[in-house]
Amino acid sequence: MSEPTETTTETATEQGADVLTQAPAGEAGVVDLPQGDIEYRLHHAAPNLLPGEVIAHPDPIQYVIVAVVLSVITAIEIATSYLEGDIPDGLIVTLLLVMGLVKFVLVASWFMHLRTDKPVFRRFFILGACAAVGLYAIVLATLHGIVK
């Protein structure tokens, strides 16, 4: 068996950090990274993450919990729609819009993984969603004669 070899990086030695050590030949590809290598830690949020992730994906049970919460909100939406005549229609519409927004945020953040990805992906998604709502509002106002 070959002896472990030591490799260095400029940033690790410049900062006085421990030297990177490579694993023995039997464990190819495994590198022990020092905690003091600031340059590496700035570009790699945590080990075992996919490219573009900031935090690790949740456990499967957390996805199930979110799915149950979405189901409960949907049941409340259906129950709210049956309250027509008992409470004002404006309140029903407001409640349904708020619950729909909550469900949208849960699906986008958990199932589209926006909460684990880099903030730039979240910003692009929000920008696109705001642009779509703005375009919809302009077209709706134009078609219904609100803007003359």
N, C-alpha and C positions, 0 to 999 in steps of 0.2 A: 504494500500500500504506500502511496505517496504521502509525504508530510503535508500538513496544511500550509498554504502559502499566504503571505500577507500582501495585501494590495493597499495602496493609498490613493486618496483623491486630494486635489489641491485644496478644496474647501475644508476638508477634515483636518489637514495638517496646518493650514493657515489659522484656523480657529483654536488650535491646540487640543482638538478633540482626539479621542482614541482612534486608533487606526482600524480601518475595515479589515476583517479577517474572513477569508473564504473558507468554506467547509471542506472537509476531506473529500477525496475523489468519489467516494461512495455516495455522497449527498450533493450531487452536481446541481448547481444553480442556486444553492442556499447561501445567502450572504448575511453575516451578522453585522447590523448597522449600529453605529454608536449613537447614543441619545444626543450627543452634542453637535451632530452634523446638521447645522441650521439650514444650509442650502438644500439638503435632501428633504428635510421636513417641510420646507416652504412649498415644495413642488409635489409632495406626496403626503396627503392628509393622514392616512393611516394604512397599515399593511392590509393586504387581502381585499382591497377595494377595486371595483371595476373602473375603467377610465371614465372620468367625468363625475365620479361620486365624491361626496364630501363626508358622508357618514354611511355606515353599513346598512344594508337592507334589513327591514324588520323580520322577525320570526314569522312563520306561517300562521301561528295562532293570532298574531296581531292583525293579519289580513282578515281572518275569520271574524274577529271582534268588530272590525270596521264594516264588514259585510252585514253583520247583525244590526249594527247601528243604522246603516242605510236602510235595512228592511223595516226597522221600527219607525224611522222617519217617513218612509213610504206609507206605512199603515196609518200614521197620524195624518198624512196628506189626504188619504182616502177618506178618513173619518171627518176631516175638516170640510171636504167637498160635500158631505151629506148634511152639513149644518146650514145649507142654503135656506134662507127664510128665518132662521133663528137668530143669526147675527148679521150685521150689515155686509153687503157684497164687497165693499171696499176692504173690509177687514179680512174677509176670506181670501181675496186676491193678494193682499199684503202678506198674510200668513203663508200662503202657498209659494209666493215668490221668495220669501226668506228661507223656507224649508228647501226649496229647489236650489237656492244659492249655497246653502250648507252642504247639500248632497254633491253639488258640483265641485266645491272646494275639497271635500273628502275624497272624491274619486280622482281628481287631478293630483292631489298631493300624495295619496297613498298608492293608487293603482297605476298612475302614470309616472310614479317615482320622482315627482318634482321636489319632494322634501329631502331626498337623499342626493340629488344632483347638484352640480355647481349652480350658484346664483344666476349666472348668465342665462342658463336654460329657463329658469323660472321667469326672468325678466322678459325674454323673448315670448314666452307663452302669455304672460300678462299683457304685453304690448299687442299681441295678435288678438287676444280676447277683447281688449278695449277698442281696438280698431274695428272689429266685427260688430260690436254693440253700437259704436258710433255710426258705422255705415248703415246698419239696420235702422237706427233712429232717423237718419237723414232720408232714407228711402221711404220709411213709414210716414214721416212728416210730409214729404213731397207727394206721395200717392193719395193721402187723405186730405189734402188741401189746407193743412195747418200753416204751411209756409206759402205765401202767395207772391 
